[in-house]
Amino acid sequence: MRPTMRNALLAAAGVAACALAQFAWPQAAQAQETRAQEVAPYARGSFEAIRKAHVGRPLIVHFWSVTCVICVSELAEWGKLARETPGVDFVFVNADPESDRRRALARMEKAGLKQAVNFAFADRFVERLYFEADRHWEGELPFTAFVAPSGALVTEIGALTDLKLASWIDGKR
């Protein structure tokens, strides 16, 4: 094969590859975007918006992270509790940065949280997000906010015992 013919074939192959990539790229980007939409952005004002959306019903908002050993170990239990506890609304908020979103999505799926209401931090100024949930919270995880139907708020840092959870749930239904 002559060098000019080979160069022409290589150029044609390159153009064809670019054309195919143009058609394939939007589909791949759309699939990734759809997966990312499974998790709503948690930014300034989100905590209050969540409370308002669940007004008059008992609500548990659980904050967790893939870098928190306790969070990861109990995430499946939270998923089961959310599925098996009628009359109580559950919202799960992943506190990881965007760079850990894939890991967080994988954990959510593994824990059975795919059908739950999920949010993920979408603000780099996380201290403001902490403050909006509880003015004394400094980001320790796991963190759980219990919102009574009346709007009364109680927060807990760390792993919760079954007794404490059952007590709050039974008292608020």
C-alpha positions in Angstrom: 0.0 0.0 0.0 1.4 3.4 -1.0 2.0 5.9 1.9 -0.5 8.4 0.5 -3.2 5.8 0.2 -2.5 4.6 3.7 -2.6 8.1 5.1 -5.9 8.7 3.3 -7.4 5.6 4.8 -6.1 6.5 8.3 -7.6 9.9 7.9 -10.9 8.5 6.8 -10.9 6.1 9.7 -10.2 8.9 12.1 -13.1 11.0 10.7 -15.4 8.0 11.0 -14.4 7.4 14.6 -15.0 11.1 15.4 -18.4 11.0 13.8 -19.3 7.8 15.7 -18.1 9.4 19.0 -20.3 12.4 18.3 -23.4 10.2 18.2 -22.3 7.9 21.1 -21.1 10.6 23.5 -24.5 12.3 24.1 -26.0 8.9 24.8 -23.3 8.1 27.3 -23.5 11.5 28.9 -27.3 11.2 29.1 -27.0 7.7 30.8 -24.5 9.1 33.3 -26.8 12.2 33.9 -29.8 9.9 34.5 -27.9 7.9 37.1 -26.8 11.1 38.8 -30.4 12.3 38.9 -31.3 9.5 41.2 -29.8 11.7 43.9 -31.2 15.2 44.4 -28.7 18.0 45.2 -28.5 18.9 48.9 -27.5 22.6 49.0 -28.3 25.7 51.1 -32.0 25.6 52.1 -32.4 21.9 51.4 -32.9 20.9 55.1 -35.8 23.4 55.5 -37.3 22.4 52.1 -37.2 18.7 53.2 -38.9 19.6 56.5 -41.6 21.5 54.7 -42.2 18.7 52.2 -42.9 16.3 55.0 -44.8 18.6 57.3 -47.4 16.8 59.5 -45.6 13.5 59.2 -42.8 12.0 61.3 -39.5 12.4 59.4 -36.1 10.9 59.8 -33.2 12.6 57.9 -30.1 10.5 58.0 -26.7 11.9 57.0 -24.0 9.4 56.0 -20.7 9.0 54.1 -18.7 6.3 52.3 -15.7 7.3 54.4 -17.6 6.7 57.7 -17.2 3.0 58.7 -20.2 3.1 61.0 -22.3 4.7 58.3 -21.5 2.1 55.7 -21.9 -0.8 58.1 -25.4 0.2 59.1 -26.7 1.6 55.8 -28.5 -1.6 54.8 -30.3 -1.6 58.2 -31.4 2.0 57.5 -32.7 0.9 54.1 -34.6 -2.0 55.6 -36.0 0.2 58.4 -37.2 2.7 55.8 -38.9 0.0 53.7 -40.6 -1.7 56.7 -41.7 1.4 58.7 -45.0 2.7 57.4 -46.1 6.1 58.5 -42.6 7.5 58.9 -40.8 9.4 56.1 -37.1 8.7 55.6 -34.6 10.9 53.7 -31.0 9.9 53.2 -28.3 12.5 52.7 -24.9 11.6 51.4 -22.3 14.0 52.8 -19.5 13.0 50.5 -17.9 15.4 47.9 -18.8 15.0 44.2 -15.5 13.1 43.7 -17.0 10.2 45.8 -20.4 10.2 44.1 -19.9 6.9 42.3 -18.9 5.1 45.5 -21.9 6.6 47.2 -24.3 5.5 44.5 -22.8 2.0 44.6 -23.3 1.9 48.4 -26.9 3.2 48.1 -27.7 0.5 45.6 -26.1 -2.3 47.7 -28.0 -1.1 50.8 -31.3 -1.1 49.0 -31.7 2.7 49.1 -32.3 3.0 45.4 -36.1 3.5 45.9 -35.6 5.8 48.9 -35.5 9.6 48.9 -31.8 10.4 48.5 -29.8 13.6 48.5 -26.1 14.3 48.2 -24.1 17.4 49.2 -23.9 19.8 46.3 -22.3 22.8 48.1 -18.6 23.1 48.9 -19.3 25.2 51.9 -20.4 22.2 53.9 -20.3 24.0 57.3 -23.4 26.0 56.2 -25.2 22.7 55.4 -24.3 21.4 58.9 -25.5 24.6 60.5 -28.8 24.5 58.7 -29.5 21.0 60.1 -28.3 21.8 63.6 -26.4 24.9 64.7 -24.2 22.7 67.0 -23.3 20.1 64.3 -19.8 20.2 63.1 -20.0 17.4 60.5 -19.6 14.3 62.7 -21.2 11.2 61.0 -23.5 9.5 61.1 -25.9 12.3 62.0 -29.6 11.8 62.3 -32.4 14.4 62.5 -35.7 13.4 63.9 -38.5 15.7 62.9 -41.9 15.2 64.7 -45.2 15.9 62.9 -45.4 19.1 64.9 -42.0 20.2 63.5 -40.1 19.6 66.7 -36.5 18.7 65.9 -34.2 16.3 67.8 -30.7 15.4 66.4 -28.3 12.6 67.3 -24.7 12.1 66.4 -23.3 8.6 66.0 -24.8 5.2 65.7 -28.3 4.8 67.1 -29.5 1.9 69.1 -32.6 -0.1 67.9 -34.3 0.9 71.2 -33.7 4.6 70.7 -35.0 4.4 67.1 -38.0 2.3 68.0 -38.9 4.5 70.9 -38.9 7.7 68.7 -40.8 6.0 65.9 -43.4 4.5 68.2 -43.9 7.8 70.0 -44.4 9.8 66.7 -46.8 7.6 64.8 
